[in-house]
Amino acid sequence: MYIEKELCKKCLDCRPVCPMGAIVVKDKEVLIDYETCVECGVCRRLNICPVGAIKQVETIPYPRIVRAVFSDPTIRHESTGISGRGTEEMKTNDITNNFVKGKIGFSIELGRPGIGAYLIDLEKVVKELKRKKVEFAKDNPVMDLIADQETGALRPEVLGEKVLSAIAEFIIDENRAVDFITEIKAFMNRELDSVATMSVISRADSKGGCRFIERLKSAGHDIYPNGKVNIGLALV
């Protein structure tokens, strides 16, 4: 994204809409800070500029295009065919049945509007997960960024790219999950320079209860449970 100086009237209407605070005033010119911008396209899609001074280059070059595919919800990820963050995450388990009894599904999201995340932090998380031998979700766009499936190292050229958010998804055995959460929380607090959110999914029993939630509470974890029921979604 960039602002065409010859058109810009310096009204500053665009500044409040940028989720990353990338629109700045420098030397009496309004511009988009190239490093802060994650190519989410919000400023352009909202048509906030009265003279159309906010522009996008015809082709975003690689590796910068990685910013756009993880930040702009109108762009589809080539590896998954899904726009936005590129993953349906835990929302379609009634069909995919990825999270069965005895297994716990996880997602770790790095970044949020206003903060974002550099992919070098994503690499730290993926490498740690590889060391812990988790089962990664194959239909996740993060997998397409991994250059070394053994170590979890990402493509070196993308490490300096910043995105609105990226999600690593994986599954582990339920009997490992409580200790794993304690360990990975300590790791992220120690190693990351970005905000991170960890979510888990576990099937409820026939009465709507969840044994795993009780285990988390007993272990002293602060949790924010959300229930989801898709009535008829899996019927054909």
Secondary structure, DSSP 8 states (H G I E B T S, - for coil): -EE-TTT-----TTGGG-TT--EEEETTEEEE-TTT-----HHHHTT--TT--EE--SS--TTTHHHHHHH-TTSB-TTT--BTTS--TTTTHHHH--S-TTEEEEEEEE--TTT-EEHHHHHHHHHHHHHTT-EE-TT-GGGGGBS-TTT--B-GGGTT-EES-EEEEEEEEHHHHHHHHHHHHHHHHHH-SS-EEEEEE----TTS--HHHHHHHHTT----------TTTT--
